[in-house]
Amino acid sequence: MKARRVLTFMLLMLLAAGLVRGQETADAPDAPANRFGAVEAFWFPEAACESGIGWERIIFDWAEHQPGGPDDWNIWNVQDAWLEDARACGREVVAVVKHTPDWATDGTPGIGVPRGLDLPIDNPENVWAAFMRRAAEYYAPRGVSRFIIWNEPDIPAGTYGYEFEGDVNDYARLLAVAYQAARLGNSDAEIIIAGTTYWHDVNVGRRLYLDRLLETLTALPDAADNGYFFDALALHIYFRTDTVYDITRAATDLLARYNLPGKQIWIAETNASPNLDPLWPVTRPQYQITLAQQADFLVQAAALGLAAGADRMAAYKFFDWSLDPGAESFALIRVDRSYRPGFYAWQMLTKWLSDEQSAALARTEPADLVLLRMADGRAGLVAWARTAESVRLSVRPDGGGEADASVMDVYGNIMSVPLGDDGSLPLLLGGASCNRRDGCAVGGSPVLLFAPTGTNLHVTLHTTQGAIPLQFTEEMQFDGGE
């Protein structure tokens, strides 16, 4: 399903009428248990099950699958045992396919454009088509039907992380061939546009790669008959909380501009790596992030992603299975298998936010608030301060669930908050940790509130100028909880 916009409306009007639930649809047999996932959880399958994530991303390296030629088929770089472990735990595996074998390109091995890409997909000289068809067919009975095509093609040559040698037209062709070939191997196969970085374009004043790509795809003569050659697009968003909403909404707006309804948006990588972890210190000039801030960022990113219309989100990454001391570490679980606080925050999300039906954002200068309605009718709120100043809120539940509302921290710990004389719950949002270089990159620690089925939440912001009933500007609705 794709998030859909609903007209702007006032919070009090919205709550008086009740949040409109999305049309309920049956989940596909291979749909994840929830939208929250992680990158490369297979290294630590017991912890992956414990975390409750609904999906994971694994690299399917073409050059390792077929190192010597098109007749090779090496399955050991993606072991069946990994896929079996995931399925046993109800976790979907999503493939990210990249790396051109040296025999398959006239360009640079690994990053070169595949040879024969402009040939018909049933021509054996179109080696990329042959591989994608075989991969889709082979992995379908093993539970893999979704393929992300390459990684960060928006990074230009000469820049760290450069992964694709072709231009936007070459990448559009890569997608088109993958889409058609994969569906010959598995009629249910889905193709996802590679995760893009956004900032490699914005920082140099260049039009977004995704914008240029969608323009190219929609102009192809056979695009409309082939679903425009993709089912979802992926985003990679790091470190700054506010950018999660802004970048996701930019993608939502692009899909609307090119009239592409029904396409999903995935935040396929997100995190704020904690360089101030006492057990794994990392020296870097920007983004001084503590363990607590990593956990806070993950919850803020999830809430803002939902409010902006993201259909799935994945933490990058799950487990640091191999890392040199002092190297940048993003993982929820360290090399020594000890859990960071971020693990428990992500686990909390898989439990409490996995079945939301709608999400709406109120962005104010001092605080961000995301209002949720869950599949069973429960109401939820995620709120945090955006600056170093603490923020006072009051939340008045109605509908009979006032006494049963639960207030918790980012780890799911219940906090005791007695009702005020007016029947409202007073909430204090602690201020963010800010500095001159980064500003307030990560907001203050979020507070979450969940109220029983049938309860509505009326939220007021208290400032030195007085009490302000909050307005939620937009509601994103989701079908079937995925």
MARTORVEX-225792 format. One record per residue: y, x, z of N, C-alpha, C in turn. Coordinates in steps of 0.05 Angstrom, whole numbers, plus 5000, padded with zeros to 4 digits. Layout:
YXZYXZYXZ;...
//
This chain:
497750175000500050005000502450175000;504650074993507150224992509050085010;510650235025512750115042514649975024;515649745033517549585018520049535034;522249535021524849485035525249185041;526449135062527248865070530248865074;531648645069534448635071535448725098;537848845099539148925124539548685142;539048725167539448505186539848615214;541048445230541648515257539148505275;539048685295536748695312536248435326;538348305336537948055351536847835333;537847835308536747635289533847695283;533247945279530548035272528547955295;529448015319527647965341527447665348;529547515343529347225348527347095329;527247195305525347085285522647205287;522447445300519947605301519747785277;518648015280518348195258516348085238;517048095212515347985192513048175187;510648085189508348265185507748275155;506748515147506048555119503548385113;503148325088500748185079498348345086;496448215100494048365108492048385085;491048625081489148675060486848825072;484548805060482148955070482549245062;481949425081481949705076479749785057;480349975040478150085023476050205040;473550225030471350325047471950615057;473450765041473951045049476651085061;478050865069480750895080480551025108;482451195115482351325141482751135164;481751205187482051035210485050995217;486651195212489551165216490951365197;493551335196495151485176495651775185;495051845210495752115220493452305215;494052535202492052725196492953005203;491453205193492053485198491053655176;492153885173491254075152489054255164;486854255150484554435156483554405185;482554165191481354115217478454195218;477254255195474354305194473554545209;475354735214474654975229473854915258;474754695268474254625296473454325297;471054255287470353965284470353805310;469553935332469453785357472253695365;474153885363476953815370478153615351;477353635325478253445305477453155313;475053125321474152865330475652775355;475952955373477452895398480252805392;481552925372484352865366484752585356;482652475343482852205332484152185305;484752415292486052405266484352255245;485652125226484251965207483552105181;484852345176484352485152485152775155;484152945137484953225137485153325108;486653535105486953655078485553925078;483953965057482454215053483054325025;483354585023483754714997481154724982;481254614958478954634939479954834918;479055084921480055304905478555324879;479955254857478655254831477455534824;478955744830478056014824475556084839;475155974863472756024878470455844870;471055604861469055424851467755534825;469455634808468555734782469656024777;468656214792469756484790469256624764;466956574751466256724728466456574701;466756314702466856164678466355864683;466555704662466355414665463655314674;461555474670458855394678458255454708;460055604721459655664750460155404766;458855394790459555174809458755274837;460655414849460255524876461255324896;459355204911460154994931460655114959;460355374962460555494988463355524998;465355504981468155524991469055255002;467655034996467954785010465154685017;464354735041461554695048461054395054;458654315045457954035049457853965079;457254165096457254115125459954035135;462054145124464754065132465253775125;464453695102464853415093463153225110;460753315116458953145132460053105161;461153325172462353305199464753115199;466353125178468652945176467752655174;465852605157464952325153463652225178;462252385193460952305217462952215238;465352325236467452265255469452065244;468951955221470751755209473251875198;473152125190475552275180475252315150;477252225135477252275106478152555100;476852675080477652935069479252895044;481653005043483253005019483453295008;482853314982482853584970485553664959;486353914964488654024949487454234930;487754184904486554344883488554534872;487954794873489854994863488355254856;489855444845488855714838487255714812;488555804790487155824764485456074763;482856044755481156284752482356454730;481856714731482956894711481956834683;479456734681478356674654479556424642;480956264659481955994650484855994643;486256224642489056224636489856464620;491956434604493056654590495456774606;495956644628498056744646497056904669;498456894691497657054715495356914729;493157044735490956914750491956794776;490956564783491756434807494056234803;496156324789498556154786498956064757;497356164738497856114710497155834702;498455744680497855484668495155494656;493355294661490655304650490755294619;488855434608488655444578487555184568;488555094545487654854532488654594544;490854614559491854374573492754154555;493654224530494654024511492353904494;489953994498487753894482486753624494;485353464479484253214491482453274515;482353084533480953134559477953164555;476853064533474053094528473353344512;475353514506474953764492474153974513;471854104510471054304530472954534533;474654574513476654794515478954724534;479154464541481054384561479654434588;479854674597478154754620479054614646;481554554648482554404672481354124673;481253994650480153724649477153734656;475753934646472853954652472453994681;474054164694473754214723474353964739;476553824733477253594749475253374746;474153334722472153124719469653194735;468853444734466353524749466853504779;469253594788469853584817469853294827;471153114812471252834820468452714821;466752774802464052674801462352784824;462553044828460853174848461653084877;464253064882465053014909465252714917;465052544897465252254903463152164923;460552234920458552144940458852294966;460452504966460852654991463452575005;464652354996466852235010469652335002;469852484981472452594972473252454946;475352304946476252164922479252194918;480652334935483552374932484152674929;485652734908486253014901489253064898;490253244915492953344912492853574892;494553554872494453744849496453964854;495454194861496954444866498654424892;500454614896501954634920504754754914;506754604922509554694921510354824893;509954664872510754774846513754804842;515254704862518254724860519255004868;517555174879518455444887518755614862;521055724857521455874832520356154833;519956274809518956554807520756744822;519456944833520957144849521557064877;520556834885521056734912518356724928;518456784953516056774970514756494968;512156484963510756224962510456124933;511356274914511156194885508256154878;507555904869504755834865504055724837;506055654821505455544795507355664774;506155784754507755934734509055754713;508055514710509055334690511655204698;512955074678515354924684514654634690;516654464693516154184701514554034680;514854104655513253974634510354054636;509854314642507054404646505854264669;507354234691506154094714505653804709;507453674694506953394687504453364671;503953554653501453554637499053604655;499353784674497253844693496353584708;498353424716497853174730496452974711;497552954687496552754668493552804662;492953054657490153134651488353084676;489353164699487753124724487252824728;489252654725488952374729486852254712;486952314686485052194667482252314670;482152574674479452704676478052624701;479552614724478252544749477152264748;478452084735477551814734475151774715;474651964698472151964683469852044701;470452224720468352304739467952114761;470051974769469951774791472151574786;471451334779473451134772475351064795;474551134819476251084843477951324851;477851534836479351774843482351724843;483751854861486651824863487852104861;490252114849491652364844494352354859;494852574873497352594889498952824879;501552774874503352984866503553194888;503553454880503653674900505953644919;505553734943507753744963509953914953;512453824956514753974948516454044973;518054244970519554354993522354234996;523454124975526154004976528354214977;528254394996530454575001530754794980;528554864965528855064944530654964922;530954704919532854594899535554554912;535554424935538154344948539854584954;538554804964540055034972541555174950;540655134925541955264902543355054884;543554804895545054604880543554504855;540954524855539454434832538354154836;538154004814536953734815534153754826;533353564843530753584855528453594835;526553764841524153794824522753524821;522553374842521253114841522752924822;525352934823526952774805526352844776;526353104770525853194742522953134734;521153154753518353094746517952794740;519052624757518752334752520052254725;522252374719523452324693521652404670;520352634673518552734653516052554650;514852474673512452314673513052034660;515251914669515751644659516451634629;517151864618517851884589515451934572;513151994583510752044567509851784554;509051794529508451544514506151384526;504251504538501951364549502051334579;504351384591504551394620504051114633;505350914622505150644634502250544634;500750614614497950524612496150684630;497150894642495551064660496851104687;498150894696499350904723501251124728;502451224706504351454707503051704718;500451704718498851944723498852034753;499651854771499451934799499351674816;498151704840497951484859499751524883;500451764889502151824912503652084907;505752134922507052394921507052504949;507252764951507152904977509753054983;510353075008512753215017511953415039;513353635041513053835063515753855077;515753785103518253775118517853905145;519654095151519354255175521954285191;521654325217523654425236525854225244;527354115226529553945233528753645233;528953525256528053245259529453055239;532053065237533452875220532652885191;531753125182531153145154528552995146;526952925166524452775160525252505147;527052375160527952115149529452155123;531252345122532952385098531352455073;529452645076527852735053525952515045;524752375064522852155056524351935042;526751865052528351655039529251745011;529751995008530452094981528152044961;525752094971523352034954523051744949;523451574969523251284966525251194945;527751294947529751214928529151304899;527851534896527051624869524951444857;523051364873520951184863522250924854;524250824869525550584862527150624836;528550854834530150904810528550904785;526051014786524351034763522450794761;522950584777521450344776518450394779;517650524801514950604806513950474832;513650204832512650074856509750134861;508850114885506050154892505250434896;507050624892506350914896506750984926;504851124937505051204965506751454968;507751494992509151735000507651865023;506752105020505452255041507152485051;507452505077508552755088506152925094;505353085074502853235075502853475093;505253565100505653785119508153735135;507953755162510253745179509653885205;511654005217511454145243513954295248;514154395273516154585281514654795297;514155025285512455225298513755335322;512355345345513555435370513455735374;515555875365515656165367516056255396;516856065414517256135442514856065459;512556055447509956015461509356275477;509256265504508656505519506056635512;504056475503501456585496501356685467;503456635451503556735424506456755415;507956955427510756975420511157085391;513156975378513857055351516857095350;517657325338520557385336521557295309;523557125308524857045283527756975289;529456995268532356965272533256675275;531656485265532456205265530256025277;531155795287529355595298527755705322;529055715344527855795369526555545382;523955525379522555275386520555325409;520755165430518955185452516455005447;514455035464512054865462512754575465;514554515484515354235488516854125464;518454295451519954205428518054145404;515954305401514054255380512853975384;512053905408510853645414512953425408;515453465417517553275413518053235383;518153455368518553435339516453265325;513953305332511753165320512052865324;512752775347513152495353515552385338;517752535338520152455324519552435294;518152635283517552635254515852395247;513852325264512152095258513851845258;515551805277517151555279519051535255;520351755249522251745227520851715200;518551845198516951815173516251525169;515351385189514651105187517150935179;519350995192521850845187522850885158;522151115147523051175119521051085098;518650995107516650895088514351075082;513851285098511551465093508951315099;507051345081504451215085502451385101;502751645099501051835114502652075123;501752195145502952435155500852635165;501252895160499353095170500753315183;499753405206500853635220499753885207;501554075201500754335191501154535215;498954655222496254575216494654535241;492054495238490554405262489754645279;488654855267487355065283487955335270;488955525285489455795276486855955277;485155915257482456025258482556335253;484656435241484856725236487856795233;488856945252491757015251492157275266;493757445253494457705266496457655289;496357805311498257775333501057805323;502757625332505557625324506257485298;504157395284504557255259505356965265;506856845246507756575250505456385255;505656225276503456045284504555755286;503455585270504155305270502155125284;499755215288497555045294497754895321;496354675322496154515347494254655366;492454825355490454965372490655265365;491055435385491355715381488755855372;488956105365486656265357484456265378;485356275404483356285426482256005433;482855805416481955535420483255385443;485355485453486855345473488755145460;489054915472490754705460493654735467;495354715447498154695453498954405460;501254365474502054095480502253915456;502954035433503053885408500553735401;498253855408495653725403495553455417;496453445442496253195458498352995448;500653095438502652905426501552775401;500252935384499052835359496752645366;495252705386493052535394494152265404;496352275419497652025428498451855404;499451975383500251825360497851685346;495651825345493251705332492251465348;492851455374491951235391493951005390;496551065392498550855396500050765371;500150935351501750865327500150845302;497550815304495850825280495750555265;496650335278496250075265498849925263;501050065259503649925257503849775231;505249545232505649375208508449395198;510349475215513049505205514549695223;516649815211518250015226521149985217;522949995236525849975229527350185245;529450295234530950515247533750425255;534550515279537350495287538250785291;540050885275541051155277543951135287;544351245311547051255323547751545327;550251605332551051885336549552005360;549251865382547851995405544751975404;543651785390540751745392539551625367;536951675362535351545342533351355356;532951125345531050935356529450815332;526850795336525150665315523650435329;524050205317522849955327520349905311;518049845324515549815311514349535318;512749435299511149205305508249275297;506349255316503649335311502049105299;499649175289498048985275497248755293;496948805319496148585337498448435349;500848495338503248355347504848485369;503848715380505348855400507948965389;509948995405512449115397512549395409;513749585394513949855404516749965398;517450165413520050305409519650595415;520750765397520751055402523651145400;524651275421527551335423527951615433;530051755423530652025433533552085428;534652275444537452355441537652555418;539852545403540252715380541952955387;543352955409545053175417544353265445;545853455456545353565482545953375505;547353155498548052965519545752765523;545252695548543252485554544352215546;542552025542543251765532542051545549;543651345555542551115571542150875553;539750755555539050515541538150305561;538250055553536849845567535349685546;532849625553531149475534530249225549;530948995538530148735550527948615534;525448615545523248475532523448175538;522648015519522347735524519747635511;519147385516516747275504514447275524;514947335549512847325569511547585576;512447815563511148065568512748255584;514948155597516748335611515348515631;513748395648512548555669510348735660;509348705635507048855625507849075605;510449115601511349315582510749595594;509849775576509050045585511050245574;512050425591513850635582512350895586;512451075565510851315567512351555554;511351795560512452035548510952095522;511552325510510352395484507352455486;506252485510503452545514501852295522;503252065524501951815531501751775561;503151935577503251895606505051665613;504051475628505551235635507651315656;510151225652512351275670513051005684;513551025710514350785725517350725721;517950505709520650425704520950135713;522050085737522349805747524349655731;523949395729525749215715528349195731;530649195716533149145729533548855737;535848805750536348525759536548335735;537348435712537648255689535048235672;532848355683530348345669529948555648;531748755646531548965626530449215639;529349385621528349645629530349865624;531350005644533250215639531850475630;532650595608531450835598533551055596;532751285606534551525604533251725585;534651785563533651985544534952245550;533252445556534352715562535552835536;537553005540538953135518537253345504;537953405480536553605464537353885472;535554085466536254365470537654455444;540054555446541654625422542654905425;543255035402544455305403546355325379;547855545379549955575358548755605330;546455745328545255795302543955545290;542355405306540655185296541954915301;543954895318544954635326542854505343;542554245340540454095354538254025334;536654235326534654195305532653985313;531753995338529753805348531153635370;530853375369532153205388530953235416;532053095435530953105462528252965463;526852995485524152895487524152585485;522552485467522552185462521352035486;522251795488521051595506519851375489;517451285495516151075480515750825498;516050595486515650345501513950165484;511950045496510249855483510149595499;510449375486510449115499508148945488;507148755503504748595494505348425470;503248315458503448145435505347915441;507047855421508947635424511547705437;511847955447514248035460516248145440;518748075443520948185427522548375445;523848575432525348775447528248765439;530048735458532948735453533948995465;535249155449535949435457538949455458;539949575480542849625484543349915490;545250035477546150305482548550295500;548450455522550650455541552250715537;554850685532556650915528559050885546;560751085545563251075561565150855551;564650765526566350555515565150275521;562750265533561550015539558749985528;557649745531554949685522554949595493;553149705476553049645448550249545440;549949285434547349195423546749335397;544349445395543749615372542949465347;543649565324543049445299541049625284;538849505275536849645259537349575230;537949775214539049725188536949655167;534449725171532449675150529749665163;527949505151525249485160523349565138;521549755144519349825125516849675134;515549535116513149395122510749525109;508449515123505949635113503749435113;502149445092499849265090497349385101;495949235117493249315125493149545145;495549645155495549855175495150125164;494950165137494650435126497250515113;
//
